[in-house]
């Protein structure tokens, strides 16, 4: 009787993006900054896109000891033609930039609604459109859209943000279906509240909208539906983004990697 074969040793495959060009929007702070540093640490040349030139320069300085490089690219994503051009030649695209305003619908400024949809839905469409020819040409590409639990669940007083994130989830799935036969994956990472300036800035608005003191917003509004009662760190989101760019995620496409602390388990 022959002995059974010895078990095959499992070896973790590190993320190696050497020779790849990535583009990250909203790169100067928060989730975008963490994603930029993570991809650069994996060897990528990262085009860091943001309106904040000083923030981008600080990011580039911070990244000098990493194996990849960070190239600051000052850009306002409401310039849609420029956004599409900026994405040309990229192997990895991370659509992250976002903005938020908390108001009841009847008080929500229409111009702000338009701007939110432009930056958070139309600009990702144009960036994907700009990136796909190169991705298709080489038979490989990774699109990661930083969505939100609000791409899966609605919240009061966030009409523009919720609409944009729901649209982004649909756009991501469409890109996945179109790109599957050409080696391009498209996914969303959908976190709950992350410890970022975007979240910190909305606490006063949330307090006013809900009629409660600011110190009660975190526990009674932001974390009310989360089983894990803490904010997510930007680096946790960046690690999820990195996984979707890695060799073990080639069959993961058209889905949302949800980091919501159990929010959607209700």
Buried (B, 14 or more C-beta within 10 A) or exposed (E): EEEEEEEEEEEEEEBEBEEBBBBBBBBBBBBBBBBBBBBBBBBBBBBBBBBBEEBBBBBBEBBEEBEBBBBBBBBBBBBBEBBBEBBBBBBBBBBBBBBBBBBEEEEBEEEBBEBBBBBBBBBBBBBBBBBBEBBBEEEBBBBBBBBBBBBBBEBEBBBBBBBBBBBBBEBBBBBBEBBBEBBBBBBBBBBBBBBBEBBEEBBEBBBBBBEEEEEEBBEBBBBEBBEEEEBBBBBBBBBBBBBBBBEEBEEBBBBBBBBBBEBBEE
